[in-house]
Amino acid sequence: MKPGGQVLLLEHMRSANPVLGALMDAVNPLVVRMMGANINRRTVENVRVSGLKLESVEDLGMGGIFKLIVAGVSQ
């Protein structure tokens, strides 16, 4: 990405709710086999440690499962 560029991510991820998050962890192996996608990723933390600068994280509902993440190049 060029300087000043942005990455826009519309992501599903593990809920921060302890009960819902534990349930997502428990059923994740089955979901991966059926659909091919992990439902318990910690995407905001992964973006943070990737070297990108988090500009905003918007909770889109469903217990914090869906988020719009805007990130840019750290300068």
LUMKE-57209 format. One record per residue: z, x, y of N, C-alpha, C, O, CB in turn. Coordinates in steps of 0.05 Angstrom, whole numbers, plus 5000, padded with zeros to 4 digits. Each point is the difference from the previous one (the first is absolute). Glycine has a CB too. Layout:
ZXYZXYZXYZXYZXY
...
! end
This chain:
500050174977500049835023500050185025501350215000501149424975
496150295045499950165024502449955017501349794998493650205001
505850205019502349965018499749745016497949945010502750564993
501649354998500049755015499249764982500149775009498950485032
500149814934499249784982502449864989502350095003493650164985
503649525000502149844988499349924972497749974993503649855052
500850144939499749894973501449735001502349985008497550484969
498849335015501149734998500349934971498050014985499949855059
504550074947500549944972501249724998502049945013498750554976
498149344995501149744994500950024971498450014982498649735051
505650284963501150094974502149804989501449875015497750604999
500949534959502349874987501750224989499150214993498249384994
505350365013501950214991502649884990500449765001497550565032
503849854958502649924989501749875022500150105022499750274944
501449415028501849865019502550165005501150124981497049435004
502950455039502650125007502349834991502350104998495650125041
501649534954502149824989500850114973498350034983499849565042
504550474971500850134975499349844975499250114980504550095046
496649544975499449834976497049994995499150054977505149685032
494350215011497149984997498850284993498250024984501749595049
501150604980499150274994500550074971498250124987502650015060
501549814942500750064972498249844981499150104980505649995033
494749664995498249834984497250125000498750014979504049585031
496450505012497450135002499850254983498050054987501549775060
502750344953500150244983499849934971498650134984504250105051
498649554957500149924972497249904990499350064977505549825030
493849975009497449894991497650185007497849954991504249605015
498550675008497750175008498450104976497549995002505250155038
498549964939498350094977498149794990497750064993506050254995
497249455010498349784991497849945020497649964992506349844984
496850195049497949955021497950225000497749955004505849815024
497450494969498150234999498049964977497650045003505850275018
497649624956498349954977498149775004497750014991505850184980
497449605042498449765003498050025024497749914998506049834982
497250395042498449995025499350285009498150035017504249554995
499050634979499350275007501350105026499550235008496349694970
505949925034501350085026503050004997501249824988494949995037
505150404986502950025001501049815023498950015022501150474960
502049365012501149825020502650105013501149875017496849764958
502950615016502650105010499850275015501950155000500249614962
495650295050499750245016501649995026500549785010495050294970
505350165029501550015026498050125020500350245008504349824969
493549785032497750105015500850105028498950205008498349484967
504750195038500850105027501150284998499350175016501749354999
500750534965501150274997497850204992500150235009504349564977
493750124998497850184992498350085024499250235002500849564953
499550025063498550065024501650205017498950185012498849374987
504950405003501750165017499950304991499950185016503149424993
497250444965500050284989497350124998499750244993504449644982
493749965029497350104997499250195024498050144998500949444976
502650415047499350165023498749825022499650105023499850294948
500149365023499049825020502449905017502250004991493949854980
503350085054502149895018499949704999498049885006501750535024
502649474961500149705000500149905028501750085016500749934940
495749825051499949895027501249725000501449935019494550334991
503749594968501349734998499949914971498350074985500449825062
503349954946500249874974500749715006502249945011499350494964
496849395017500449715005500449864973498350014982498950015060
505149844956500649854976498449745001500249855019504550354977
493749754983498349775000501249784982498649804994497450495014
506549734984501349794985500250054971499650224990498849485044
502350094951500450014971502250204992499650164982495549725013
507150115019502250184993499650295006501250174988499949514977
497150385054499550285007498050134982499750245000504849785019
494149834964498250114980497350085013498850204992503349524973
497150135055497450065014500550115028501549895015496249754958
501050595033500450135026497350095011498250084984506550065003
495149865039497750135014501150265012501949995016495849564995
501250674980500950265009497850135017497750014991505250044967
497950055065498150155017501150285002502350045008496349545019
499750624967500850285001497850165013497749925001505250024957
497950295052498150185013500650294993502050064985497549625052
498950504973500450284995502250105017500149965024495150104964
506750094999502150135016498850235016498350144991505249734974
497550155060498850215017502050225006499350195014497749475006
! end
